[in-house]
Amino acid sequence: MATERDYGELLTLTFSTPMPYEWSIGKYGSLFFHEIRESQRFTGIRCPQCGKVYVPPRRLCAPCFKELDELIILPNLGSIMAFSVVNYPFPDPATGEQRPIPYTYGCIKIEGSDNIFNHVIDETNVEKIAVGMKVAAVFKGKEEMQGNIQDIRHFRILG
Amino acid sequence: MDNIAIVGVAQTKYERRKKDKTYYDLVFEMTKGVLEDSGLTLEDIDNVITVSNDFLDGRTISSMAVGEAAGAGDKNISTVEGDGTFGAFYGAMRVLGGFNTTLVVAHSKGSEGDVKHITNGMFDPIFQRLLGLEAISASALQANAYMDRYGVREESFARVSVKNHANAKNNPYAHLPMELTIEDVMASQKMADPIKLLDCSPVSDGAAAIIIANEAHARKAKTKPVWIKGIAHCAEEYFLGDRDLTNPKSLRDAAKRAYAMAGIADPLKSLDVVELYDAFSYMEPLWLEGLGLCNPGDGPKLLDDGITTMSGALPVNPSGGVLSSHALLVAGLARIIEAVLQLRGEAENRQVEGAKTGLAHGINGPCGQSHCVWILGTEK
């Protein structure tokens, strides 16, 4: 007769070794970050078929399946299309350190572009943020920049 | 399309931490369970689809570790890395392609990794991942855009949470059956504005399996076959900023194709029950709009008018939905299973009386980047 067996305490195994990875940023992505460092400005790219401007620049307009090469300079200005004030802890993926909460994510339409750019907005009071508000990019100092998305410090609400 | 049917289903109870079970255990138990349900033996199964994700399993080519537990030792086996509805879709295609019977099994244990890190890993590492976006914050942006576009109020989302957690009380497999009020949801912890804790699905451990058979083999099963009348999936752009988050275009496209296959002109009239992927409360009304069950912006009205409640004309998520049980990847397969149980008349306390046509729905990617729609019926 089988009886209930005592397996003792249920054990687990923890793996916590980092598994590093090196992503290629590509030509257009590299140019996007170089322009931010050299000139503190955004670069977009225009589709020759539908005219849509994408930021950051990429090789392909997906709906047209058309290869892109017409780079254009865009202003550091945009408007808020959506936002969320985040209140739960999550480490900064770049450093692994806990970032202070709250912080605010934004969907931002850069002037002169047709898609939406995601970044952080420097305002955590929900009452002071609204869809449609104008924002400007604030960059890190040139010597602090590392060629990644955090070279843009955040977007600041104008006016 | 040839007649194909779902002839067996199995699912675990969904719970926070299944410390006593490995992936292997879960897949083995579901394989045994689905064979038992169908009355078929492993010899009747000629191919197997497993559904798993390497980040979730903490293992490269995670599918290779569970094939034998799925009984695939000597069988043709393949894998889908994505929601279970998509794995089942591939399984259905294989039956249409000449196999007799496909066993589809999905598993996940969100308790073993860190789901926020794993969903952060969905995003483009160069332009988005470093910002820290993951499933909750990305969904909050979608909910905010939805509210702004149509003037939807947070209370409407809270109402979905109240309904689905209450429905879960009738589902013995549910992780979070709860009696809530709109005030409870509104007062719950702010996660990412406008999403509060009780607007979020839990992270559950669980597994599920189904068997899909062609007509000749469906007759061998002991269960009442549930026929696959229409299936479709569509995807849209990867970057959130390339999409209109308030208009689930790929869901509209998938639903249109699935309805056309099933010969459905008026889904609100033809469907008896819907099980959809409500990972967050706002998703239910938004996906109902995408499914063409109301006009854009009118999703919340379906619940306000009582249509989607258990006593309404079209109950949505009688099981409690994903809001009350969310084993990643498994949750979509669970929607199919719940629809099958409804159509077999075996949904017990959560049964929608006389259900003959059901819809099951799953999503992949942040904010519903792709959608898979299933129309199931009791008649060929």
HADDOCK unambig.tbl for C-alpha pairs under 7 A between the chains (distance, minus, plus):
assign (segid A and resid 10 and name CA) (segid B and resid 20 and name CA) 6.58 0.50 0.50
assign (segid A and resid 25 and name CA) (segid B and resid 126 and name CA) 6.64 0.50 0.50
assign (segid A and resid 81 and name CA) (segid B and resid 145 and name CA) 7.00 0.50 0.50
assign (segid A and resid 82 and name CA) (segid B and resid 141 and name CA) 5.72 0.50 0.50
assign (segid A and resid 82 and name CA) (segid B and resid 144 and name CA) 5.87 0.50 0.50
assign (segid A and resid 82 and name CA) (segid B and resid 145 and name CA) 5.15 0.50 0.50
assign (segid A and resid 83 and name CA) (segid B and resid 141 and name CA) 5.48 0.50 0.50
assign (segid A and resid 83 and name CA) (segid B and resid 144 and name CA) 6.51 0.50 0.50
assign (segid A and resid 84 and name CA) (segid B and resid 137 and name CA) 6.99 0.50 0.50
assign (segid A and resid 84 and name CA) (segid B and resid 140 and name CA) 5.92 0.50 0.50
assign (segid A and resid 84 and name CA) (segid B and resid 141 and name CA) 5.65 0.50 0.50
assign (segid A and resid 84 and name CA) (segid B and resid 192 and name CA) 5.75 0.50 0.50
assign (segid A and resid 84 and name CA) (segid B and resid 193 and name CA) 4.98 0.50 0.50
assign (segid A and resid 84 and name CA) (segid B and resid 194 and name CA) 7.00 0.50 0.50
assign (segid A and resid 85 and name CA) (segid B and resid 192 and name CA) 5.34 0.50 0.50
assign (segid A and resid 85 and name CA) (segid B and resid 193 and name CA) 5.16 0.50 0.50
assign (segid A and resid 86 and name CA) (segid B and resid 137 and name CA) 6.82 0.50 0.50
assign (segid A and resid 86 and name CA) (segid B and resid 191 and name CA) 6.07 0.50 0.50
assign (segid A and resid 86 and name CA) (segid B and resid 192 and name CA) 4.06 0.50 0.50
assign (segid A and resid 86 and name CA) (segid B and resid 193 and name CA) 6.43 0.50 0.50
assign (segid A and resid 87 and name CA) (segid B and resid 190 and name CA) 6.32 0.50 0.50
assign (segid A and resid 87 and name CA) (segid B and resid 191 and name CA) 5.14 0.50 0.50
assign (segid A and resid 87 and name CA) (segid B and resid 192 and name CA) 5.70 0.50 0.50
assign (segid A and resid 88 and name CA) (segid B and resid 191 and name CA) 5.62 0.50 0.50
assign (segid A and resid 92 and name CA) (segid B and resid 132 and name CA) 6.16 0.50 0.50
assign (segid A and resid 93 and name CA) (segid B and resid 130 and name CA) 5.30 0.50 0.50
assign (segid A and resid 93 and name CA) (segid B and resid 132 and name CA) 5.91 0.50 0.50
assign (segid A and resid 94 and name CA) (segid B and resid 130 and name CA) 5.64 0.50 0.50
assign (segid A and resid 115 and name CA) (segid B and resid 241 and name CA) 5.44 0.50 0.50
assign (segid A and resid 115 and name CA) (segid B and resid 242 and name CA) 5.12 0.50 0.50
assign (segid A and resid 116 and name CA) (segid B and resid 241 and name CA) 3.92 0.50 0.50
assign (segid A and resid 116 and name CA) (segid B and resid 242 and name CA) 6.26 0.50 0.50
assign (segid A and resid 117 and name CA) (segid B and resid 241 and name CA) 5.71 0.50 0.50
assign (segid A and resid 118 and name CA) (segid B and resid 128 and name CA) 7.00 0.50 0.50
assign (segid A and resid 119 and name CA) (segid B and resid 131 and name CA) 6.73 0.50 0.50
assign (segid A and resid 149 and name CA) (segid B and resid 126 and name CA) 6.95 0.50 0.50
assign (segid A and resid 149 and name CA) (segid B and resid 127 and name CA) 5.74 0.50 0.50
